[in-house]
Amino acid sequence: MLRPMRNTVVRFVESGSGILSLLEVETDRGRGLFGRVSAALFLMRIQLVRAESKLERGRRVERLWLVEFDGAPIRPNRRLAVQDEVLRAVESAPPGPRAYLTSSRPRRLDDELEPVA
């Protein structure tokens, strides 16, 4: 199921294993994302077994393999609650710092930076 909100997508990806559930989080908010998501999962008593993180086209993509604290698979009726909590954790954080254009010449301490629009 797809759960979009502003610039973030949180979705479970179906897999054949049956035990581990794969949750993908895609967002333009990068700083502290893993910490916020893992804290939200912990509060829901979800165990994070494995995680992968990468940048794709300027967006952060987190792939998280999850089980319940007791090792049981996450049931379909609980997935929506997990998606909502993760989405809330990601979207409640302030946006990351803005990117700045720089030239190829070495910078000096007194150089001015220009924000990217």
MIPAKE-250304 format. One record per residue: residue number from 1; residue in three letters; x, y, z of N, C-alpha, C in turn. Coordinates in steps of 0.2 Angstrom, whole numbers, plus 5000, padded with zeros to 4 digits. Atoms other than C-alpha are relative to their C-alpha. Example, Ala and Ser with C-alpha at 12.3 -4.5 7.8 and 13.67 -1.06 7.14 Angstrom:
2
> n,res,n_X,n_Y,n_Z,ca_X,ca_Y,ca_Z,c_X,c_Y,c_Z
> 1,ALA,5004,4994,5000,5062,4978,5039,5004,5006,5000
> 2,SER,4996,4994,4999,5068,4995,5036,4996,5005,5003
% end
This chain:
117
> n,res,n_X,n_Y,n_Z,ca_X,ca_Y,ca_Z,c_X,c_Y,c_Z
> 1,MET,5004,4994,5000,5000,5000,5000,5004,5006,5000
> 2,LEU,4996,4994,5000,5006,5017,4996,4997,5006,5004
> 3,ARG,5003,4994,4996,5005,5032,5008,5004,5006,4999
> 4,PRO,4997,4994,5001,5010,5048,5001,4998,5006,5004
> 5,MET,5002,4993,4996,5011,5065,5011,5006,5004,4998
> 6,ARG,4995,4995,5002,5020,5080,5004,5005,4997,4996
> 7,ASN,4994,5002,5004,5037,5074,4999,5002,4993,5002
> 8,THR,4998,5006,4997,5037,5057,5008,4996,4994,4998
> 9,VAL,5004,5006,5001,5032,5040,5003,5002,4994,5004
> 10,VAL,4998,5006,4996,5031,5025,5015,4995,4994,4997
> 11,ARG,5004,5006,5003,5026,5008,5008,5003,4994,5002
> 12,PHE,4998,5007,4999,5027,4990,5012,5001,4997,4993
> 13,VAL,4998,5003,5006,5035,4980,4998,4999,4992,5001
> 14,GLU,5001,5007,4999,5028,4962,4996,5006,4996,4998
> 15,SER,4994,5005,5001,5041,4948,4997,4998,4993,5001
> 16,GLY,5002,5007,5000,5041,4930,4996,5002,4996,5007
> 17,SER,4998,5004,4994,5049,4926,5013,4995,4999,5005
> 18,GLY,5005,5001,4996,5034,4928,5023,5001,5002,5007
> 19,ILE,4998,4998,4993,5043,4932,5039,5002,5007,5001
> 20,LEU,4998,4993,5000,5052,4948,5036,4996,5005,4996
> 21,SER,5004,4995,5004,5042,4963,5030,5005,5006,4998
> 22,LEU,4996,4995,5003,5051,4976,5019,4996,5006,5000
> 23,LEU,5003,4993,5000,5046,4994,5022,5005,5005,4997
> 24,GLU,4996,4995,5003,5053,5007,5011,4997,5007,5001
> 25,VAL,5001,4993,4999,5054,5026,5015,5004,5004,4995
> 26,GLU,4997,4996,5005,5057,5038,5001,4998,5007,5002
> 27,THR,5002,4993,4998,5059,5057,5006,5006,5004,4997
> 28,ASP,4995,4996,5001,5069,5072,5002,5003,5003,5007
> 29,ARG,4997,4998,4993,5072,5074,5021,5005,4995,5002
> 30,GLY,4994,5005,4999,5089,5066,5025,5003,5000,5007
> 31,ARG,4997,5000,4994,5096,5072,5041,4996,4997,5006
> 32,GLY,5003,5003,4994,5092,5061,5056,4994,4995,4998
> 33,LEU,5006,5004,5002,5079,5051,5046,5000,4993,5003
> 34,PHE,5000,5007,4997,5085,5034,5052,4999,5000,5007
> 35,GLY,5001,5000,4993,5085,5039,5070,4993,5001,5002
> 36,ARG,5007,4999,4999,5067,5046,5069,4996,4994,4998
> 37,VAL,5004,5005,5002,5061,5031,5060,5001,4994,5005
> 38,SER,4999,5005,4996,5069,5018,5071,4997,5001,5007
> 39,ALA,5003,4998,4993,5063,5027,5087,4992,4999,4999
> 40,ALA,5007,5002,5001,5045,5026,5080,4999,4993,5000
> 41,LEU,5001,5007,5000,5047,5008,5076,5000,4997,5007
> 42,PHE,4998,5003,4994,5054,5004,5093,4993,5002,5005
> 43,LEU,5006,4999,4995,5039,5013,5102,4994,4996,4998
> 44,MET,5006,5004,5002,5027,5002,5091,5002,4993,5001
> 45,ARG,4997,5006,4999,5037,4987,5097,5001,4996,4994
> 46,ILE,4998,5003,5006,5043,4983,5080,5008,4999,5000
> 47,GLN,4992,5002,5000,5061,4975,5078,5002,5001,4993
> 48,LEU,4997,4999,5007,5072,4982,5064,5006,4995,5000
> 49,VAL,4995,5006,5001,5082,4967,5058,5006,5002,4995
> 50,ARG,4995,4998,5005,5091,4975,5043,4998,5007,4997
> 51,ALA,5002,4994,5003,5092,4992,5035,5005,5002,4995
> 52,GLU,4996,4998,5005,5099,4999,5019,4998,5007,4999
> 53,SER,5002,4993,5001,5100,5018,5015,5004,5002,4994
> 54,LYS,4996,4998,5006,5105,5026,4998,4996,5006,4998
> 55,LEU,5003,4994,5004,5102,5042,4988,4999,4998,4993
> 56,GLU,5002,5002,5007,5092,5040,4972,4997,5007,4998
> 57,ARG,5002,4994,5003,5090,5056,4961,4999,5005,5005
> 58,GLY,5000,4995,4995,5093,5067,4976,4995,4999,5006
> 59,ARG,5004,5002,4995,5081,5058,4987,5002,4994,5004
> 60,ARG,4998,5005,4996,5084,5047,5002,4995,4994,5000
> 61,VAL,5004,5006,5000,5078,5029,5001,5002,4996,5005
> 62,GLU,4998,5004,4994,5078,5019,5017,4996,4993,4999
> 63,ARG,5003,5007,5001,5074,5000,5015,5001,4996,5007
> 64,LEU,5000,5003,4993,5070,4992,5032,4996,4993,5000
> 65,TRP,5003,5006,4999,5067,4974,5036,4997,4999,5007
> 66,LEU,5003,5000,4994,5055,4972,5050,4997,4994,5002
> 67,VAL,5004,5005,4997,5047,4959,5062,4997,5003,5007
> 68,GLU,5002,4998,4993,5037,4961,5078,5005,4998,5005
> 69,PHE,4995,5001,4995,5047,4961,5094,5001,4993,5002
> 70,ASP,5000,5007,4998,5043,4943,5097,5002,4995,4994
> 71,GLY,4997,5004,5006,5050,4938,5079,4994,4998,4995
> 72,ALA,5005,5002,5005,5033,4936,5071,4999,5005,4995
> 73,PRO,5001,4995,5006,5029,4944,5054,4995,5005,5002
> 74,ILE,5005,4995,4999,5020,4960,5054,4994,4999,4996
> 75,ARG,5006,5002,5003,5002,4956,5050,4997,5006,4996
> 76,PRO,5003,4995,5004,4993,4965,5036,4996,5006,5003
> 77,ASN,5004,4995,4996,4981,4974,5048,5004,5004,5004
> 78,ARG,4996,4995,4996,4995,4982,5058,5004,5004,4995
> 79,ARG,4995,4996,5005,5005,4988,5042,4998,5007,4999
> 80,LEU,5002,4993,5001,4994,5004,5040,5002,5004,5006
> 81,ALA,4998,4996,4994,4997,5009,5058,5008,5001,5000
> 82,VAL,4993,4999,5001,5016,5006,5055,5002,5006,4995
> 83,GLN,4998,4995,5005,5016,5016,5039,4998,5007,5003
> 84,ASP,5002,4993,4998,5006,5031,5047,5005,5002,5006
> 85,GLU,4995,4997,4995,5018,5032,5062,5007,5002,4997
> 86,VAL,4993,4999,5004,5034,5031,5051,4999,5007,4996
> 87,LEU,5002,4994,5004,5026,5044,5040,5000,5007,5004
> 88,ARG,5001,4995,4995,5022,5055,5055,5007,5002,5003
> 89,ALA,4993,4999,4997,5040,5053,5062,5004,5004,4994
> 90,VAL,4996,4997,5005,5048,5058,5045,4997,5007,4999
> 91,GLU,5003,4993,5002,5036,5073,5041,5000,5005,5006
> 92,SER,5000,4995,4994,5037,5080,5059,5006,5003,5001
> 93,ALA,4994,4997,4999,5055,5084,5058,5001,5006,4995
> 94,PRO,4998,4994,5004,5062,5101,5051,5003,4997,4994
> 95,PRO,4997,5002,5006,5068,5100,5033,5008,5001,5001
> 96,GLY,4992,4999,4999,5087,5098,5031,5002,5006,4997
> 97,PRO,4997,4993,5003,5099,5112,5026,4999,5000,4993
> 98,ARG,5000,4999,5008,5098,5120,5009,5007,4999,4997
> 99,ALA,4993,5001,5004,5111,5116,4996,5002,5006,4998
> 100,TYR,4997,4994,5002,5123,5129,4991,5004,4999,4994
> 101,LEU,4996,5001,5006,5131,5132,4974,5007,5002,5002
> 102,THR,4993,4999,4999,5150,5132,4975,5004,5000,4993
> 103,SER,4996,5001,5006,5163,5135,4962,5006,4995,5001
> 104,SER,4995,5005,4999,5178,5124,4958,5006,5003,5003
> 105,ARG,4994,4997,4997,5190,5137,4965,5000,4999,5008
> 106,PRO,5000,5001,4993,5196,5134,4983,4996,5006,5004
> 107,ARG,5003,4995,4997,5185,5144,4995,5004,5003,5006
> 108,ARG,4997,4997,4994,5191,5156,5008,4995,5002,5005
> 109,LEU,5005,4999,4994,5183,5160,5025,4995,5005,4999
> 110,ASP,5005,4994,5001,5176,5177,5019,4996,4999,4994
> 111,ASP,5004,5001,5006,5168,5170,5004,4992,4999,5002
> 112,GLU,5007,5000,4999,5149,5172,5003,4997,4994,4996
> 113,LEU,5003,5006,5004,5138,5157,4998,4993,5002,4998
> 114,GLU,5006,4998,5003,5123,5159,4987,4995,4994,5001
> 115,PRO,5005,5006,4999,5107,5148,4991,4998,4998,4993
> 116,VAL,5002,5002,5006,5101,5137,4978,4992,5001,5000
> 117,ALA,5007,4999,5001,5083,5141,4972,4996,4994,5000
% end
